[in-house]
Amino acid sequence: MGSLIVPVCLLLVYVVVLDERVHKLTGVESVYGLVPVCAVLSGVFGSLSTSLGIAMERDSGLLSRMWVLPVHRASALTGRLTAEAVRALIGTILITAIGLGMGLRFTHGWATIVVYVLIPPVVVVGFTALVMAIAIRTNGVALMTWLAAGTVALAFLNPGTTPINMFPDRLRPFVRTQPMSAPIEAMWGLAHGGPLSWPLALTLLWTLVLFAVSIPIAVRGYRSAAESSA
């Protein structure tokens, strides 16, 4: 619930405080950038919160008990990935509905809203895989603190509230390619108009890379945690 409340409150506060400033900078109402930012943050915060459950299951020995049950051993991983994707989808739908009440409209027609609300769940699949790979480690809590801090920093280094050309020259390549910028740009393009092919491709690329790198590590971590406390 907290992963949804915080982005919704952030959306409301940002629109009240920054709408006029963002409109002057971009010529576009701030809701077109803020809704994607808050939708992605909602999904990412939800993924971060799942690390607590993973640590509790590891420390309590629940993973070992699940390991010997007559179910597929991948179910623990696939279940979390599915749950986080569904939570991100529900959060995105709610935040988008609030955005519609604030003036968000879809230039390319209402059919694009389907792709629009599916982007954060896609992002969350890759990010959740990373969270699982880190949280299952014995020092996972400390590492998750660093990941959470980095995530918060990225929340302010994206084109959702500030155009990329307004960032210092040395920061622009990083802002343009960091994992949160591409989905935000893609959602902006779907709603207001703008580049779509590159942001969508980069969003999928980040998801695939995080998933491909993190899942094998998460599988080994789950197996090690289950067998060590068996």
Summary of the structure (lengths in Angstrom):
residues: 230
radius of gyration: 18.5
end to end distance: 32.9
largest distance: 60.7
contacts: 762
relative contact order: 0.15
helix: 78%
strand: 0%
